[in-house]
Amino acid sequence: MVKISKFGGTSVGSAGNMQQVARIVENEGTRITVLSAMSGTTDALVKIGKLASEGASPTEIEAVIASLKEKYTTCIELLLKENRSDALEKMNATWRLILDEAASYKANDSERAIVAQGELLTSAIFTFYMNESGRKAVLLHAPDFMEIDADGKVKTALLKEKLAQLTADSGVFYITQGFICTNHEGRIDNLGRGGSDFSAALIGAAIAADEVQIWTDIDGMHNNDPRFVSNTYPIRQMSFDEAAELAYFGAKILHPATIQPCKELDIPVKLKNTMEPEAPGTTISSRTDNSKIFRAVAAKDGITVIRIYSLRMLMAYGFLRKVFEVFEKHRTPIDMITTSEVAVSLTVDNDSQLDKIVSELEKLGTIEIERDNSIVCIVGELDHSRGGLAAQLMNAVDRVPIKMISYGASHRSLALLVETKNKKEILQNLNDKLFCTTN
C-alpha cells in the first residue's frame, strides 16, 4: 500500500516528537512524508518579513532569529550525533539567508522566501535523523516539482511527471516540504497558510497513492470544536462532501482544499493523532454514514457582511451578475448570500480588498458593512424531503440572534451567521441539543 503522510508543526515541534514521527513513518511504510515547519516557526518568519517590509534594523530581526535559533539548536543537539554538525551548518546558513533577504527586501518575493525557510530547515533536520537512525531517506525539494501558474493553480500534470521520476525507488523514505512551491515567475512561493495538507493531497493524487494521512495533535475530526465546547467526540467515518464542508467552514484539523484531489481518485484520507498513533482517528472516503442526521458542526471567524440596498434590483435581471463581477475582479470569494426584492446580503472571509470592492458596489446601491461575525455550519444528512429538520435546528439556537441563514444549496449543510461574541454559546447549544441526545 502506497501511503502519503503529512505531519503538522506540533508533530515535529521537538526532538522527541520528531523521533515519534520517524517511528510512525517506518511503521506505516510511508512512501512520501510531507512536513510543516516546527511549531511557532512560520509565525516568527512572518514577523521577520513584516519587520523587513517596515525597514526594521538588523538588530530587531536578529532578535527574532535568536529565539528560533535556540529552539532549533536544542532540537538538533538532542536529536543528532553523527549529523549534528551538518544540521547546525544548515541551520546557520538558513539564518544568513533570512538576514540577506531582509536586508535586500523586495515586496512579496522576500517575504515568501523567508517564510519558506521553516519547512526547508525542518525537513532537512528530520532527514538527517532518519538516515542517522538507520532508515534510508531522501530529501526532496518541493519547489522542484510543486509549481503554480499565474492564477495560483498547481500544475498537476507536471507534478505527476516529476514525482514519478523522483520517487522511483520504493525502498526509500522520501521526505519533502508542505506549503511551499514555485510560481509562474520561477520564484519561491506558497500554497497559503495551512497548505501542507493540500500539498499532501496533491502528492497523493499525483502518484495515485492508496491513502493520504494527515497527522496532528488530536484524534481525528470531532463533531464540534473541542476548544470551545465540552462533551465533543471524534467521528470515525466521514464522507468527502461532509469533510469538505466542515474544513471550509472552520474545522482547523484539515485544510479546505485537501479533499478535492483525493475525492477525484477516491483516495481515502485519514486524520490521525501523532501522540496516539494506535487511536483510530477519522477516515474520510466516498462512504457515507447514515446512522445520524446531524454529523458535525464547525465555525469560521473573521466574517464580514456586505449589504447592498438598491431599488434597481426590483423586477430586474443582471443585477447579481454585476455584483459578482466586482468580487471576481478583486479575487474575493463569497461564502454566504441571501436576497430580497431590493437588497442582497453576502459574506466574505477576506477583507483585504474590501475598500476597492465597496467603492465599486456603491455605484449599484447603498452599502452597509458589518464585521466581527462567524459562520456556523451544521453538516449532516439534511434531506429536503424530511420535515422538521429546520425546526429542530432553530430550536437548538433559539436564544442566539441569527443574522443570516443559508439552507437548500445542498443536502449536506445549513449555515448560520452570528456575531462572533455569540459563537461559543451557539456551538455549545447545538452540541447539547443535537449531539448529546439521540437524533
C-alpha positions, 0 to 999 in steps of 0.5 A, spaced: 500 500 500 502 506 497 501 511 503 502 519 503 503 522 510 503 529 512 505 531 519 503 538 522 508 543 526 506 540 533 508 533 530 515 535 529 515 541 534 521 537 538 526 532 538 522 527 541 516 528 537 520 528 531 523 521 533 515 519 534 514 521 527 520 517 524 517 511 528 510 512 525 513 513 518 517 506 518 511 503 521 506 505 516 511 504 510 510 511 508 512 512 501 512 520 501 512 524 508 510 531 507 512 536 513 510 543 516 515 547 519 516 546 527 511 549 531 511 557 532 516 557 526 512 560 520 509 565 525 516 568 527 518 568 519 512 572 518 514 577 523 521 577 520 518 579 513 513 584 516 519 587 520 523 587 513 517 590 509 517 596 515 525 597 514 526 594 521 534 594 523 538 588 523 538 588 530 530 587 531 530 581 526 536 578 529 532 578 535 527 574 532 532 569 529 535 568 536 529 565 539 528 560 533 535 559 533 535 556 540 529 552 539 532 549 533 539 548 536 536 544 542 532 540 537 538 538 533 543 537 539 538 532 542 536 529 536 543 528 532 550 525 533 553 523 527 549 529 523 549 534 528 554 538 525 551 538 518 544 540 521 547 546 525 551 548 518 544 548 515 541 551 520 546 557 520 546 558 513 538 558 513 539 564 518 544 568 513 539 567 508 533 570 512 538 576 514 540 577 506 533 577 504 531 582 509 536 586 508 535 586 500 527 586 501 523 586 495 515 586 496 512 579 496 518 575 493 522 576 500 517 575 504 515 568 501 522 566 501 523 567 508 517 564 510 519 558 506 525 557 510 521 553 516 519 547 512 526 547 508 530 547 515 525 542 518 525 537 513 532 537 512 533 536 520 528 530 520 532 527 514 538 527 517 535 523 523 532 518 519 538 516 515 542 517 522 537 512 525 538 507 520 532 508 515 534 510 508 531 517 506 531 522 501 530 529 501 526 532 496 525 539 494 518 541 493 519 547 489 522 542 484 516 539 482 510 543 486 509 549 481 503 554 480 501 558 474 499 565 474 492 564 477 495 560 483 493 553 480 498 547 481 500 544 475 498 537 476 500 534 470 507 536 471 507 534 478 505 527 476 511 527 471 516 529 476 514 525 482 514 519 478 521 520 476 523 522 483 520 517 487 522 511 483 525 507 488 520 504 493 525 502 498 526 509 500 523 514 505 522 520 501 521 526 505 519 533 502 516 540 504 508 542 505 506 549 503 511 551 499 512 551 491 514 555 485 510 560 481 509 562 474 515 567 475 520 561 477 520 564 484 519 561 491 512 561 493 506 558 497 500 554 497 497 559 503 497 558 510 495 551 512 497 548 505 501 542 507 495 538 507 493 540 500 500 539 498 499 532 501 493 531 497 496 533 491 502 528 492 497 523 493 493 524 487 499 525 483 502 518 484 495 515 485 497 513 492 492 508 496 491 513 502 493 520 504 494 521 512 494 527 515 497 527 522 496 532 528 495 533 535 488 530 536 484 524 534 481 525 528 475 530 526 470 531 532 463 533 531 464 540 534 470 544 536 473 541 542 476 548 544 470 551 545 465 546 547 465 540 552 462 533 551 465 533 543 467 526 540 471 524 534 467 521 528 470 515 525 467 515 518 466 521 514 464 522 507 468 527 502 462 532 501 461 532 509 469 533 510 469 538 505 464 542 508 466 542 515 474 544 513 471 550 509 467 552 514 472 552 520 474 545 522 482 547 523 484 539 523 484 539 515 485 544 510 479 546 505 482 544 499 485 537 501 479 533 499 478 535 492 484 531 489 483 525 493 475 525 492 477 525 484 481 518 485 477 516 491 483 516 495 481 515 502 484 520 507 485 519 514 486 524 520 490 521 525 493 523 532 501 523 532 501 522 540 496 516 539 498 513 533 494 506 535 487 511 536 483 510 530 482 517 528 477 519 522 477 516 515 474 520 510 472 516 503 466 516 498 462 512 504 457 515 507 454 514 514 447 514 515 446 512 522 445 520 524 442 526 521 446 531 524 454 529 523 458 535 525 458 542 526 464 547 525 465 555 525 469 560 521 471 567 524 473 573 521 466 574 517 464 580 514 457 582 511 456 586 505 449 589 504 447 592 498 440 596 498 438 598 491 431 599 488 434 597 481 434 590 483 426 590 483 423 586 477 430 586 474 435 581 471 443 582 471 443 585 477 447 579 481 451 578 475 454 585 476 455 584 483 459 578 482 463 581 477 466 586 482 468 580 487 471 576 481 475 582 479 478 583 486 479 575 487 474 575 493 470 569 494 463 569 497 461 564 502 454 566 504 448 570 500 441 571 501 436 576 497 430 580 497 426 584 492 431 590 493 437 588 497 442 582 497 446 580 503 453 576 502 459 574 506 466 574 505 472 571 509 477 576 506 477 583 507 483 585 504 480 588 498 474 590 501 475 598 500 476 597 492 470 592 492 465 597 496 467 603 492 465 599 486 458 596 489 456 603 491 455 605 484 449 599 484 446 601 491 447 603 498 452 599 502 452 597 509 458 593 512 458 589 518 464 585 521 466 581 527 461 575 525 462 567 524 459 562 520 456 556 523 455 550 519 451 544 521 453 538 516 449 532 516 444 528 512 439 534 511 434 531 506 429 536 503 424 531 503 424 530 511 420 535 515 422 538 521 429 538 520 429 546 520 425 546 526 429 542 530 435 546 528 432 553 530 430 550 536 437 548 538 439 556 537 433 559 539 436 564 544 442 566 539 440 572 534 441 569 527 443 574 522 443 570 516 441 563 514 443 559 508 439 552 507 437 548 500 444 549 496 445 542 498 443 536 502 449 536 506 449 543 510 445 549 513 449 555 515 448 560 520 451 567 521 452 570 528 456 575 531 462 572 533 461 574 541 455 569 540 459 563 537 461 559 543 454 559 546 451 557 539 456 551 538 455 549 545 447 549 544 447 545 538 452 540 541 447 539 547 441 539 543 443 535 537 449 531 539 448 529 546 441 526 545 439 521 540 437 524 533 
